[in-house]
Amino acid sequence: MLITRDEQTVNSLAVDPPALSDHSQIVGVLAARLPHPHPGTRQVRRCWRQLDLEELKHDIQQSDLVTDTPTDVDELFTCHNDVLRSLLVKHAPVKSVVVRRRPQSPWFDGECREMKRTTRRLDRKHRTTHSPTDYSAWRAQLDSQRSLFQTKYAEYWKSAISKSRHDARALWSRVNSMLSPPADSNTSASTHTVHEFVTFFGRKVDDIWIATLTATSPDIQVRPTNSLSYFSG
């Protein structure tokens, strides 16, 4: 049985024939998109990384600002603004991006931030070149980053617990924050009751039973089984 919401789309559904028992494996493909754990805000930014300085210089040299420079001051400023604004739209267009604010770990410092920045740079490089050398460099950097993060994590909590060894309340507060997952401020507590939960699934089962009243009976093949009469010691 596969239970979904009314608005949920099921792309495909396959029922495998029984193998070890009279139960069948049901495999379904759902058109579902999980919410991001850190929802962000949509902002408008320019793609400065795509800016090619050489092409920008070439277009400036071929523009009216250089080839037909106005002699009047007001016209010069107008030409300057118009040319640079048009070239900015051409070489660094505006795009809408989603900026996500992730909770910062207390042990994540400047060294970790620089290490992560280097790892991302090497990742982008190897995805562009597809070179085995660049891939090896990225993998080595990724291993170094993982080792550094684990060391920073262990050292931070070791120091925090050591400082609180004479204060039981502070010690348990540190341990609780270390073991508890980060709270999601965007998730509110469910208001559904146990009775509503039971009623919903009870109605769901009844609807399935009514919808399958006229369906043909399943063809269950009888297979020989081996009886187990004792366990060997």
N, C-alpha and C positions, 0 to 999 in steps of 0.2 A: 504494500500500500504506500502510495506517495501522496502526502498531504501538503497542499500549498494554499496560499491566499487566492481569493477569487481573481485578483488583478494580475497574479503571477503568470507569466508566459512560460510554457514548457516547450522547448525546441524539439526535443526528441525523448522517447521513452522506450526502453528495451527491457524485456523480461527474459532472463536466461532460463533454460530448462533446468529442472532440479538435478542436483548431482549427488551430494552425500545424504540428503534428507528430502522430505516432501516440500521443502521451502525453495523458493526461487529468488535469485538476486535481481533486484530492480535497479536499473541504471538510468538516471534521467539527467538531461542537460537543461538547465534553467537559465533564462535570460535575466540574470541578477547582477547588480553592481553594488558591491559592499561600500558603505560610507567610509570616507577617509578618517583615520583616528584623530587627525588634527585638521579640522575644516578651516579653510583660510578665507581671505577676502580677495576679491578680484580688483586688480589695479592696472593702470595703463602705464607702460614703460617703453622706452626706446631700446632697440637691439644694438647696443654699442659694440658688442662682440663681433657683429657682422660688418662693422665699419672698416672699409679698406682705405687706408690713408693715401695710398698712391693714386687710386681712382678718384678720390676726393680732390687731391691736388690737381689732377689732370682736368677735372670738370671745372674747377675754379679758374684755371688758366684759360679755359675755352669760353668762360662766361663773359657777359657784358661788363662785369666788374673789372676785368683786366683788358679785354679787347676793345671795349667802348666805354671807358671810364667817364662818367659825367663830370663836368667842370663846376657845376653848381653844388654847393654844400648840401642843401636839402635833398637834391636829386641823388647825390652820392650816398647819403645815408639810406635813402629809400632803396636804391639799387643794391646796396650792401645787404640790407635786411631781406629783400626779396630773393636774392641769389642764394644766400646761406640757408634761408628757410626752405627753399625748393630742394636744395642739395641735401639738406638734413632729412627731408621726407624721402628722398630717393635712396640714400645710403644708410640711414638708420630709421627705418619706419617704426611707427608706433604699433605695439601689440598689447593685447590684453592678457595678463598673466595672473595666476593665483598665488598669493603670498601666504604661506602657512607659518604660523607661530607655534613652534614645538617647545614643550617645557624643557628648560635648560637643566642638565644634570649638575649637581653641586661640585663634582670633581672635574668637570670639563673646563679647562683653562686655556690660556693663549697657546700653549704648546700643542694641545690637542686640536685646537682650531687650525693652526698652521699645518699640522700633519694631515688633517682632513682636506684642507685646501689643496695640498700637493697631490693627494690621492685622486681627487676629482680631476685635477689637471692631467695627470697621467692616464686616467680613464678615458677622458675625451680624446687624448692623443692617439691611444691605441684603437679606439673606435673609428677614428678617421683614417689612420694609415693601415690598420689590420696587419701590422708588422709583428712577427714573433718576438723581436727584441723589445718592442714597446709593450707587448703583452706581458713579457717576463718582468719588465721594470714595474709595471702596474701591480702585478701579483706580489712582487717583493715588497713594494710600498704598502700594499693592503695588509700583508702579514705584519709588517712593522707597526702599522696603525693599530691593528687588533691587539698586539702585544703591549703597546703603549697605553691603550684604553684600559686593558685589564689591570695593568700595574697602577695606573692612576686611581682606578676604582677601588682596588684593594688597599692602597696606601691611605686614601681619603677615609674610608670607613674604619680602618684600623686606628687611625689617629683620632677620629671622632669618638669611637667607643672607648679608647684609652683615656680621653679627657673627661669622659662621663662616668668613669669607674667608681667614683665616690658619691654619685648622685643617681639613685635608683630610678627616679622619675625621668630624668634626662636620658639615662641609659636605655630604658624601655622605649622612650620616644624615638631615639636613634634607630633602635632595632626595628621598630614598627615601620618607620619611614623607609628603611632599607628593604624590608620584606614585602611591604604593601605596594601594589601597582599604583601608578600615578592616577589621580582622580581626573575624570573628564568633566570639566565645568559645563560642557555643552549637552551633557546627557542628564535628563531628568528622571526621577524615579517613576516606575510604572504605576499607574493608578488602577490597573485591572485587579480584580479580586479572584480568589480561588474558585468561587462559584461561577463567575463569568468565564473563566478558563475551561472549566468542566462543561459548561453549557455550550460553548463554542465548538469543542471537539465532539461532544455528543451529537450536536446538530450536523456536524460535518460527516460523521459516520452514518447517520440516518439518511442524509442526502445521497451518499454513495450507494447505500443499500437500495434506495428507491430507484436510482438511475441504472442500476445493474440487475433489476428484477427480470428483465426480458433478455438478458445476455445469455449466451450459450454456456453450458457448464464446462469447466476446464477439463482437459484430457490429462488425467493423472495416471501415468504408467506405473504398474507394479513392478518393482525391482527386487531381486533376491537380496536378502540381508544375512549377515553372519551373526549369530547369537553369541554373547559373551557370558560364559557361565561361571568363570572364576578368574581371580588375579593370581599371578605367580608371585611368590614371596622373594 
